[in-house]
Amino acid sequence: MVTLILPRLVDVSAASRRSASVFERNVAALKPVYWLLLLSGFVEPLLYLLSIGVGVGALVGDLPLPDGRLVSYAEFVAPAMLASSAMTGAISETTFNFFGKMKYMKLYDGVIATPVRPFEIAVGELGWAMLRGSAYSAAFLGVMVALELTSVTRALTAFPAAVLVGFAFGALGMAISTFMRSWQDFDLMASAQFTLFLFSGTFVPAQAYPTVLHWLVEITPLYRSVHLIRGLALGGDGWLWLLDVLYLLAMMAVGLLVASRRMARLLYK
């Protein structure tokens, strides 16, 4: 029994080290201009929060939560901006950057000449993407606490959820990138991403939509992300957040599986 388990543990340990080497390669290639990109990705949702959450919120007033509690419009919008920020940070790394490395730089053609396998490349790249997504999330939560849109305790609880959102969307973005043929194909993805941003309970409760659209909205990944983070940042909804966690974990697992299999097909052809 022990002899069967130990080789598997050794394999997992070796695979982890190989995935870490992919992560370390990205750190080594890091350029000073990258921090400007990080800043730009954080500023966009912050501007939405200040212009719509605070500005429009002065006209809208308070909104009711499912449990009947009233919160300010800025408190309602802020968790959605956090989920959107985590999504944007992760997807930016695992779509444009990942696609460029794979199709034009031919980086992974050289990587697979080493013991590193496609699944390990996918895990390493996803971990690197989450460095960016986590930075966005931490900075945005700091702003939420400073503006008194959530408490420090709830912010600490919401941060792991934001990291999970980034992992899930990062895996999804990586899987989608393996099907892209050229840069122009990303226009379709950008349109889908913006549609999710507008219709995921971001600015109005999902219950405000017509019944059919309401149900469609509730099965989208960004809505589940917003629902999870809003529940943790503002409280309420009991244990329903577990369904959101399971949804995002399944999305991450499927995304990694599809991405690694597609990479193997493209790199070993």
N, C-alpha and C positions, 0 to 999 in steps of 0.2 A: 504494500500500500504506500509506504513512505517513498519507495523507489519510483512509484508512478507520479507522486505529487511533486517531488523535488525537481525533476526536469521541467515540469510546467512552471514552477516558481522561477527557475533560472531563465526560462524563455521570456516570462513576463518582465523580469528584471532587465534582461538584455534589450527587449523591445522598448522599455521605458527609457533606457539610456540612449538608444538610437533616436527616439522621438525628441529627447532633450537636446541631442546634437543638432537637430533641425532648428529647434528653438534658439540655440546658442548661435547658430549661423546667422539668423536674423538680427540678433543683438550685435554681433560683430560687424554686420553690414549697416548698422544704424548710422544715419547722417544727421547733423544738427538741424537741417531743414525739416526733419520728421516731426520735431516738436511743434513747429508751426502748423503742421497738418492736424496734430492732436488738438491744438488750440482752436482751430477752425471748426472741428467737429463738435467741440464742447459749446462753442458760442451759439451755434444755430438753434439748438433746443432752448438755450437760455433766453435768446431773443424772443422765441415763441412764447415762453413762459411770461416774460415781462410785458410783451405787447398784447397778447391775447388773455393770458391768465390773470394778469393784474389790470391791464387797460380795459379790455372788454368786460372783465369781471366786475368792474365798478358799475357797469350798466346792468349786468345780469343779476347780480346779488348772490344769495346763497342757493345751493342745490341740495336736494335730499339724497342721502345714501339709502341702499336697500333696507337697512335697519331703521330708517326713519330719522336718523340724525341729520342735522343741517351742517354743511361745511361751506366755506367760501369757495368761489369759483376758482381762485388761484390754487387752493388746496386740492380741488378736484382735478385740475389740469396737470399739476406738478408731477404726480406719479406717472401719468401717461407720457409726459416729456422725458422722464427718467427711463421708461421702457423703450421709448423711441431712440433715445441716446445710446442705450446699450445695443439695440439692434443695429443702428447706423455704424457704430464703431466696429463691431464684429464683421458686419457685411462688407464694409469698405476694405478690410484686409483680406477677406476670403473670396472676393470676387475680382475686382480690378487687379490688385497686386498679385493674387494667386494665379489668375489667368495669364498675366504678363510673364510671370516666372515660368509657367508651364509651357505656353505656346510660343512665345517670342524669345525669351532668354534661354530656353531649353535647360533651365537649371536642374530640373528633376531627372533629365536624361543622364546627367552626370552623377546625381545622388544615388540612383538605383544601381550604379556600377559598384557601389559600396554595399555592405550588408543591410543597409536601410531599405525597407520595403514600403510600398505605396500607403498601406494603412498607417505606418509609423510616420510617414511624411505628413499625412492628413492630421494626425494627432498633434504633431509638432507645430504645424502651421495654425491649427485651431488654438493651441495654447498661446502662440504668439499673438493671434488676433485678440484673445481675451485680455492680454496686457493692455491693449488699446481700449477695449470695451470697459474694462474695470477702471481704468483711469478716468474715462468719461463719467462713469457711474459714481465714483467716489467724489469727484469734483462737483457733480450736480447735486448729490445728497448734501454736501457741505453748503451749497447755496440754499437748498430747501430748509436746512436747519437755521441758517442765518436769517432767512426771511420768515421764520417761525411757521413754516408750512408743514412741519412734522417735528417730532421730538428726537433727541439724540438716540434714545433707546430704539425707537421705531426705525430710525435711519440705519442703525447697525443691523437690525433685523431685515430690512429691505435690501441691504447691499448684497448678501449672498443670492437673493432672488434675482437681482439685476445681473449678477455674474452668470447665473443659469440661463437667463434670457439671451445673453451674449453668446454663450456656448451653443444654444439651440439654433439661433439665427446664423452663427458662424458656420456651423455644420451644414445648414440648409444652403447658405450662399456658396460654399465650396462645392456641394453636389451640383448645384445649378451651373456653376462655372465650367464644369467638365463637359457640359452640353453646348457651350457657346462656341461659335465658329469664328466670330470676329468681334471687334469692339462695338460695332453697331448693334449687335444683339443685346447689349446691356441696356439699350434704351427701353426695351420691353420690361426688363427687370426693374429699372428705375421707375417706370410708370406703375408697376404693380406695388412697389414699395411705397410710393406716394399715396396710392389708393388705400393701402392698409393704414397709413398714417392718418388719413382723413376719416376713415370709416371703421374705427376700432374702439369706439367709446372714448376717443381722445378728448374731444371738446364737448360732447353731449352724451348723456347716458344712452346705452344701446336700446333701452326701452322706448326712446323717443322715435325710433325708426318704425316704419310699417312692419307688420308681423313677419313677412317673408324675409325682408332685409335684416330684421332683428336676429332671426335665427342664423342667417348666413354670417352675420358679423360675429356672433358668439362662437363660431367654430374656427375663426381665423387665428393664426398664431400670435399676432400682435395683440388682439383683444384678450387672449388668455394671459399674455404677459402683463398687459395693463391691469387686468382684473387681479392678478396675483400681487403685483407691487402696490396697487391702490389699497387692497385689503390689508397689507402689512404696514403701509405707511400711515393709513388713517384708522385702521382697526375695523372689525366687523366681518361678516360673511362666515363666521365660525370656522369649520374645517374644510370649506369648499376650496381653499387654496391648494389642498392636496391634489385635487383633480388637475389644476393648472400645472403643478409640478410634474405629475405623471405625463401630461400632454407634452411638456417641453423636453422631458427626458427621452420620451419616445421619438420626438422630432430630432433630437441630437443624435440618437443611436442610428436612426434610419439615414440621416444626412451623412454621417461618417461612413456607414456601410456603402451607400451609393457612391460617395466620393472616392473611396479607396478602390472599389471595383472598377469604376470608370477610369481612374488613373492607371490601374494595372492594364486595362485594355488599351489605353492610348500610349502608354510608355513601352509596353512590351510587344507592340504590333510589328 
